[in-house]
Amino acid sequence: MELIKSLRPVITYDPLTGTPQVSISVRQKEAPVHIENILNKLEEYPKKIVIAIDEFQQILEYPEKTADAWLRSSIQSLKNVTFIFSGSNQHLMDKLFSNPSKPFYRSTALLNIGKINPEIYSSFIIKHFKNNGKSIENEVVKEILEWTDVHTYYVQLLCNKIFAAGVNRITSDTWKTEAHRLLEEQELMFLKYRDLLTFHQWQLLKAIAREGEVYSPSSKEFISKYSLGSPATVLRSLEALIKKQMIYKDYDTEKKSFYKVYDLLLRRWIEDKP
């Protein structure tokens, strides 16, 4: 009832048709109170509740700079309600949960899901194409998964383009044509990326893209191969690219760290350029 009383109905009229329109909003300052009330009601619910929040790193972009601290204090005493926080930006998720200065530091168990098994993914893709009257060979699917680095977002994006192409028999030429169109669609944005970076940052980004994975960016061999200047220049550019979320740091199965371009389409676009 408190929530209903706080709603602000606004009636307006369409300037062209004169049709009345109604919009309803919640007073911004009262929103936290209502969320806490909802959580308290869920806490009293007779069954366990799980709330999953995807792309949780976006909380860092909220205009309310203490949103993560408020949420942490609101949920830490809950026993009947469990939260799952997931996100695709590893760098920002690490910042939220592994930085001692952040409210969510060590507040939950961490789990790196990793990539889907390529064989399982291949069967999944083939089945869905087949169910819709389209044939695609296993070798072609392997090529698609290799090009997309088995990254779910890019796999779905490319397969959607292939499916919409209206071809019943998918070949290597089919997916390569659609992949090329994807890169052409993104080219203007990639050129803007280039303009926003310094010369040294762009050169380093191109070098990492062409290598795929770089374990020692300040090594003599890597710097010499791509004429990147001094190790100090490379390290400064590396730090800037990480902050700009253009590249990220990851670990292989042997726990060795490496650097990789964050946007796979940008990486493939750079690879195609001389």
KELUM-426591 format. One record per residue (C-alpha): x, y, z. Coordinates in steps of 0.05 Angstrom, whole numbers, plus 5000, padded with zeros to 4 digits. Layout:
# KELUM-426591
<firo px="X" py="Y" pz="Z"/>
...
END
This chain:
# KELUM-426591
<firo px="5000" py="5000" pz="5000"/>
<firo px="5058" py="5047" pz="5015"/>
<firo px="5085" py="5033" pz="4945"/>
<firo px="5017" py="5047" pz="4913"/>
<firo px="5010" py="5112" pz="4952"/>
<firo px="5079" py="5135" pz="4928"/>
<firo px="5062" py="5127" pz="4854"/>
<firo px="5057" py="5191" pz="4814"/>
<firo px="5004" py="5185" pz="4758"/>
<firo px="5011" py="5239" pz="4704"/>
<firo px="4956" py="5250" pz="4653"/>
<firo px="4974" py="5283" pz="4587"/>
<firo px="4942" py="5290" pz="4519"/>
<firo px="4971" py="5273" pz="4451"/>
<firo px="4980" py="5339" pz="4415"/>
<firo px="4958" py="5309" pz="4348"/>
<firo px="4901" py="5263" pz="4366"/>
<firo px="4879" py="5290" pz="4433"/>
<firo px="4881" py="5220" pz="4462"/>
<firo px="4893" py="5220" pz="4537"/>
<firo px="4957" py="5186" pz="4560"/>
<firo px="4975" py="5163" pz="4630"/>
<firo px="5045" py="5151" pz="4657"/>
<firo px="5063" py="5127" pz="4727"/>
<firo px="5129" py="5136" pz="4762"/>
<firo px="5158" py="5126" pz="4832"/>
<firo px="5188" py="5184" pz="4870"/>
<firo px="5262" py="5174" pz="4862"/>
<firo px="5281" py="5187" pz="4934"/>
<firo px="5231" py="5134" pz="4957"/>
<firo px="5256" py="5079" pz="4910"/>
<firo px="5307" py="5050" pz="4960"/>
<firo px="5254" py="5044" pz="5014"/>
<firo px="5207" py="5006" pz="4968"/>
<firo px="5263" py="4958" pz="4945"/>
<firo px="5279" py="4944" pz="5018"/>
<firo px="5206" py="4931" pz="5033"/>
<firo px="5202" py="4882" pz="4975"/>
<firo px="5264" py="4846" pz="4999"/>
<firo px="5235" py="4842" pz="5069"/>
<firo px="5171" py="4811" pz="5041"/>
<firo px="5212" py="4760" pz="5002"/>
<firo px="5250" py="4744" pz="5065"/>
<firo px="5183" py="4724" pz="5097"/>
<firo px="5163" py="4680" pz="5038"/>
<firo px="5155" py="4606" pz="5057"/>
<firo px="5202" py="4583" pz="5001"/>
<firo px="5274" py="4600" pz="4985"/>
<firo px="5282" py="4657" pz="4936"/>
<firo px="5338" py="4666" pz="4885"/>
<firo px="5348" py="4733" pz="4851"/>
<firo px="5396" py="4733" pz="4791"/>
<firo px="5423" py="4799" pz="4766"/>
<firo px="5458" py="4796" pz="4699"/>
<firo px="5511" py="4846" pz="4675"/>
<firo px="5519" py="4867" pz="4748"/>
<firo px="5580" py="4909" pz="4732"/>
<firo px="5532" py="4962" pz="4705"/>
<firo px="5520" py="4983" pz="4777"/>
<firo px="5586" py="5021" pz="4772"/>
<firo px="5554" py="5065" pz="4719"/>
<firo px="5494" py="5085" pz="4761"/>
<firo px="5489" py="5160" pz="4776"/>
<firo px="5483" py="5143" pz="4850"/>
<firo px="5556" py="5130" pz="4865"/>
<firo px="5541" py="5091" pz="4928"/>
<firo px="5491" py="5043" pz="4896"/>
<firo px="5535" py="4982" pz="4909"/>
<firo px="5545" py="5001" pz="4982"/>
<firo px="5470" py="5010" pz="4992"/>
<firo px="5453" py="4944" pz="4958"/>
<firo px="5506" py="4907" pz="4999"/>
<firo px="5478" py="4934" pz="5065"/>
<firo px="5406" py="4918" pz="5043"/>
<firo px="5419" py="4844" pz="5027"/>
<firo px="5473" py="4823" pz="5077"/>
<firo px="5424" py="4804" pz="5131"/>
<firo px="5377" py="4765" pz="5085"/>
<firo px="5375" py="4690" pz="5098"/>
<firo px="5316" py="4667" pz="5055"/>
<firo px="5339" py="4706" pz="4993"/>
<firo px="5401" py="4686" pz="4954"/>
<firo px="5433" py="4729" pz="4900"/>
<firo px="5470" py="4710" pz="4837"/>
<firo px="5512" py="4765" pz="4806"/>
<firo px="5536" py="4752" pz="4735"/>
<firo px="5572" py="4795" pz="4685"/>
<firo px="5609" py="4792" pz="4619"/>
<firo px="5661" py="4844" pz="4636"/>
<firo px="5713" py="4807" pz="4677"/>
<firo px="5754" py="4869" pz="4692"/>
<firo px="5696" py="4906" pz="4724"/>
<firo px="5669" py="4845" pz="4760"/>
<firo px="5738" py="4835" pz="4790"/>
<firo px="5737" py="4908" pz="4811"/>
<firo px="5670" py="4897" pz="4847"/>
<firo px="5686" py="4832" pz="4883"/>
<firo px="5762" py="4829" pz="4890"/>
<firo px="5778" py="4901" pz="4908"/>
<firo px="5784" py="4911" pz="4984"/>
<firo px="5757" py="4982" pz="4977"/>
<firo px="5691" py="4959" pz="4947"/>
<firo px="5629" py="4940" pz="4989"/>
<firo px="5621" py="4872" pz="4955"/>
<firo px="5693" py="4851" pz="4970"/>
<firo px="5693" py="4777" pz="4989"/>
<firo px="5618" py="4778" pz="4998"/>
<firo px="5604" py="4718" pz="4954"/>
<firo px="5635" py="4656" pz="4924"/>
<firo px="5668" py="4668" pz="4856"/>
<firo px="5657" py="4623" pz="4797"/>
<firo px="5687" py="4629" pz="4727"/>
<firo px="5639" py="4593" pz="4681"/>
<firo px="5687" py="4588" pz="4622"/>
<firo px="5669" py="4570" pz="4551"/>
<firo px="5617" py="4519" pz="4528"/>
<firo px="5647" py="4453" pz="4505"/>
<firo px="5655" py="4461" pz="4429"/>
<firo px="5628" py="4391" pz="4415"/>
<firo px="5565" py="4404" pz="4455"/>
<firo px="5559" py="4473" pz="4422"/>
<firo px="5567" py="4443" pz="4353"/>
<firo px="5511" py="4392" pz="4364"/>
<firo px="5466" py="4448" pz="4391"/>
<firo px="5478" py="4492" pz="4329"/>
<firo px="5469" py="4435" pz="4279"/>
<firo px="5404" py="4413" pz="4313"/>
<firo px="5373" py="4482" pz="4310"/>
<firo px="5392" py="4493" pz="4237"/>
<firo px="5365" py="4424" pz="4220"/>
<firo px="5300" py="4435" pz="4257"/>
<firo px="5288" py="4495" pz="4212"/>
<firo px="5303" py="4460" pz="4147"/>
<firo px="5375" py="4482" pz="4140"/>
<firo px="5436" py="4437" pz="4134"/>
<firo px="5505" py="4453" pz="4161"/>
<firo px="5564" py="4406" pz="4165"/>
<firo px="5602" py="4395" pz="4229"/>
<firo px="5667" py="4422" pz="4197"/>
<firo px="5632" py="4487" pz="4179"/>
<firo px="5607" py="4495" pz="4251"/>
<firo px="5679" py="4483" pz="4276"/>
<firo px="5702" py="4540" pz="4231"/>
<firo px="5648" py="4585" pz="4260"/>
<firo px="5666" py="4568" pz="4331"/>
<firo px="5740" py="4580" pz="4317"/>
<firo px="5726" py="4648" pz="4286"/>
<firo px="5681" py="4669" pz="4344"/>
<firo px="5729" py="4640" pz="4396"/>
<firo px="5670" py="4601" pz="4424"/>
<firo px="5645" py="4666" pz="4455"/>
<firo px="5570" py="4658" pz="4463"/>
<firo px="5552" py="4729" pz="4443"/>
<firo px="5590" py="4726" pz="4377"/>
<firo px="5568" py="4654" pz="4362"/>
<firo px="5495" py="4675" pz="4370"/>
<firo px="5506" py="4739" pz="4330"/>
<firo px="5539" py="4705" pz="4271"/>
<firo px="5492" py="4645" pz="4270"/>
<firo px="5433" py="4693" pz="4271"/>
<firo px="5462" py="4728" pz="4210"/>
<firo px="5474" py="4662" pz="4175"/>
<firo px="5403" py="4638" pz="4190"/>
<firo px="5373" py="4703" pz="4164"/>
<firo px="5412" py="4697" pz="4099"/>
<firo px="5358" py="4651" pz="4072"/>
<firo px="5406" py="4596" pz="4050"/>
<firo px="5385" py="4524" pz="4063"/>
<firo px="5454" py="4494" pz="4056"/>
<firo px="5506" py="4530" pz="4098"/>
<firo px="5577" py="4526" pz="4071"/>
<firo px="5643" py="4558" pz="4090"/>
<firo px="5630" py="4613" pz="4039"/>
<firo px="5562" py="4627" pz="4071"/>
<firo px="5588" py="4641" pz="4141"/>
<firo px="5649" py="4679" pz="4115"/>
<firo px="5605" py="4725" pz="4074"/>
<firo px="5561" py="4740" pz="4135"/>
<firo px="5623" py="4749" pz="4180"/>
<firo px="5650" py="4799" pz="4130"/>
<firo px="5584" py="4837" pz="4131"/>
<firo px="5587" py="4839" pz="4206"/>
<firo px="5655" py="4872" pz="4204"/>
<firo px="5633" py="4921" pz="4151"/>
<firo px="5574" py="4942" pz="4195"/>
<firo px="5621" py="4955" pz="4253"/>
<firo px="5676" py="4989" pz="4214"/>
<firo px="5656" py="5061" pz="4228"/>
<firo px="5656" py="5048" pz="4303"/>
<firo px="5725" py="5015" pz="4298"/>
<firo px="5752" py="5075" pz="4261"/>
<firo px="5726" py="5119" pz="4318"/>
<firo px="5763" py="5074" pz="4368"/>
<firo px="5827" py="5086" pz="4328"/>
<firo px="5817" py="5161" pz="4330"/>
<firo px="5806" py="5161" pz="4406"/>
<firo px="5871" py="5124" pz="4420"/>
<firo px="5942" py="5151" pz="4418"/>
<firo px="5989" py="5126" pz="4364"/>
<firo px="6025" py="5079" pz="4412"/>
<firo px="5960" py="5053" pz="4442"/>
<firo px="5932" py="5037" pz="4373"/>
<firo px="5997" py="5003" pz="4352"/>
<firo px="5996" py="4959" pz="4414"/>
<firo px="5923" py="4942" pz="4405"/>
<firo px="5936" py="4920" pz="4333"/>
<firo px="5995" py="4878" pz="4355"/>
<firo px="5955" py="4842" pz="4409"/>
<firo px="5897" py="4831" pz="4360"/>
<firo px="5943" py="4799" pz="4309"/>
<firo px="5976" py="4755" pz="4361"/>
<firo px="5910" py="4733" pz="4391"/>
<firo px="5940" py="4723" pz="4460"/>
<firo px="6001" py="4759" pz="4487"/>
<firo px="6037" py="4732" pz="4548"/>
<firo px="6096" py="4780" pz="4551"/>
<firo px="6077" py="4847" pz="4521"/>
<firo px="6141" py="4880" pz="4545"/>
<firo px="6186" py="4825" pz="4518"/>
<firo px="6241" py="4844" pz="4468"/>
<firo px="6214" py="4795" pz="4416"/>
<firo px="6143" py="4822" pz="4417"/>
<firo px="6164" py="4895" pz="4417"/>
<firo px="6214" py="4884" pz="4360"/>
<firo px="6164" py="4845" pz="4318"/>
<firo px="6114" py="4902" pz="4317"/>
<firo px="6161" py="4962" pz="4327"/>
<firo px="6127" py="4984" pz="4391"/>
<firo px="6182" py="5028" pz="4419"/>
<firo px="6208" py="5020" pz="4490"/>
<firo px="6181" py="4972" pz="4544"/>
<firo px="6160" py="5032" pz="4586"/>
<firo px="6118" py="5059" pz="4528"/>
<firo px="6086" py="4991" pz="4519"/>
<firo px="6069" py="4984" pz="4593"/>
<firo px="6037" py="5054" pz="4594"/>
<firo px="5996" py="5038" pz="4533"/>
<firo px="5977" py="4971" pz="4562"/>
<firo px="5951" py="5003" pz="4625"/>
<firo px="5911" py="5054" pz="4585"/>
<firo px="5880" py="5001" pz="4541"/>
<firo px="5859" py="4961" pz="4602"/>
<firo px="5826" py="5022" pz="4633"/>
<firo px="5790" py="5037" pz="4568"/>
<firo px="5766" py="4964" pz="4567"/>
<firo px="5798" py="4953" pz="4499"/>
<firo px="5838" py="4893" pz="4524"/>
<firo px="5834" py="4848" pz="4584"/>
<firo px="5878" py="4802" pz="4624"/>
<firo px="5860" py="4728" pz="4630"/>
<firo px="5892" py="4662" pz="4651"/>
<firo px="5903" py="4597" pz="4614"/>
<firo px="5895" py="4527" pz="4641"/>
<firo px="5965" py="4530" pz="4671"/>
<firo px="5947" py="4595" pz="4707"/>
<firo px="5993" py="4637" pz="4663"/>
<firo px="5967" py="4707" pz="4649"/>
<firo px="5958" py="4735" pz="4579"/>
<firo px="5927" py="4796" pz="4546"/>
<firo px="5872" py="4795" pz="4493"/>
<firo px="5829" py="4845" pz="4455"/>
<firo px="5762" py="4852" pz="4489"/>
<firo px="5719" py="4861" pz="4426"/>
<firo px="5727" py="4799" pz="4382"/>
<firo px="5698" py="4835" pz="4321"/>
<firo px="5749" py="4890" pz="4329"/>
<firo px="5803" py="4837" pz="4333"/>
<firo px="5779" py="4803" pz="4269"/>
<firo px="5773" py="4870" pz="4234"/>
<firo px="5845" py="4888" pz="4251"/>
<firo px="5868" py="4819" pz="4227"/>
<firo px="5837" py="4834" pz="4159"/>
<firo px="5873" py="4900" pz="4152"/>
<firo px="5943" py="4905" pz="4122"/>
END
